[in-house]
Amino acid sequence: MKIRRKQIREFYRRHTPSIKVPLVLFCIFICMVPLLIQGRVLASSSRQAQIERRIIDVQNQCQIVSNKMSRNGYLTNSMVDNAGTDAELSMLADIFNGRILIVNSGFKIIKDTFALSEGKICIANEVIQSFQGENTSKYDTQKHYFVLAIPIAENVQGADPTVSGKTAGVMVVTASTESMFALEEGLIEKASLYQLMMFVLVLILVFLVTGIITKPFDTITLFLNRVAEGNLDEDISEESYRETKRISRAVNRTLRTLKKVEQSRQEFVSNVSHELKTPITSIRVLADSLMGMEDAPKELYQEFMSDISDEIDRESKIIDDLLTLVKMDKASAEINVAQGNINGVIEMILKRLRPIARKRNIELIFESMRDVTADIDEVKFSLAVNNLVENAIKYNKEDGWVRVTLDADHKFFYIKVADSGIGIPEEFKDRVFERFYRVDKARSRETGGTGLGLAITKNVILMHHGGIRVESAEGVGTTFMVRIPLIYIH
Ligand code: ADP
């Protein structure tokens, strides 16, 4: 069963039908089914009415003859000559294309217009019922004939035969209705032809209409094919239906995002090339000038070689930072989350950075409101906090301070890295998280910055499902605020 369902799904996937198929089927169903039902109902109700009319007709005629027989004493008076009545019965049977039997009170057939069963006994249900004074009728829908049983009242002198009370015999009439429908068959044939014509007409119309209905989807497909070929500059405005309007808007939104991504990718590539080229250019200049100098003193050689070494360090740091970022950018970027003591991690970072801070007489303060344990990737998280504290030292004044605060509530933990540094001008505040963005290029270069530190920090915090924001006042100081959930939900 499972395999069958899989096969069906596979077949459907390979031969996915056009939207026109259900549309066509639906329209045909809606148009043709009522037409067919109506034809059927009309035919059957007209047939029913005709049969009923015929039965009543035969019943009336036979009732007249039955009354006459009753008055004549057909069954009760053996002295009467019944030849006239018999002829009338035969004529009546011929007119109805049927057969008439007369059954007496002993259930014996005394007259059969087919002259086949005279003298035989007839104890059919209808006959028995009719002896109780009732008219009965039965229609056989399969063989298309009806049976009527009409009581023949006993003759009471002067009384109305229909109300005399006693039944002397029963007239059984059997008549076929087949010939009645010969004409109708012809009509049904014509109706079927008409229905077939209607079907073809509906089919053509439905194909035309579904073609018109689905045209906007073809337009969208054509447009998307152009996008796939690389044309991102056009917008689509297929607004024939509310649905296509919605699709168009969603596509345009996606295109805008794609364009932005493409633009930032190009910017990133050109930034990377530029950043990687800068140290190489410096190295080349240093090397060329050394080579251009004949008999350069040893000290100058040493100084130039030390500068070249610094540039190589810088190049290597940029490459390391870039690799870190690229690794985190991947959709499958791994995060090895485990319970970690945040206080411990921060203390360790501050311990490592203290010697650098001391060089410029910057005070490093750690304020912990509580002991915090949370789900973190310790390596990545340390890198993020390290970048924030390192920046707070780098972009600080002599004799300044850096204050790291740790707090938590029942859901998140919060880290604040505040400094008494140079601050970030309001207009650049949102850009500092961009790759390679630096407010003061020269200063960043001086301090060995690559412009990638905050981009890495933000990526790490986002990987932990947290958030980061910055508040700053130029010349007063900067505060970075980080919020990360205590429990990491995959
Ligand atoms: P960099 O390697 O240049 O430090 P970052 O990505 O770490 O790169 O920071 C980007 C820029 O943001 C820095 O060049 C600097 O201009 C600014 N910046 C970052 N942190 C601070 C801070 N604490 N105080 C002032 N400016 C800062």
Residues whose N, C-alpha, C, O or C-beta is under 5 A from the ligand:
A	BS01	ADP	N391 A392 Y395 G421 G423 I424 V432 Y437 R438 V439 D440 S444 G449 T450 G451 L452 G453 L454 A455 T478
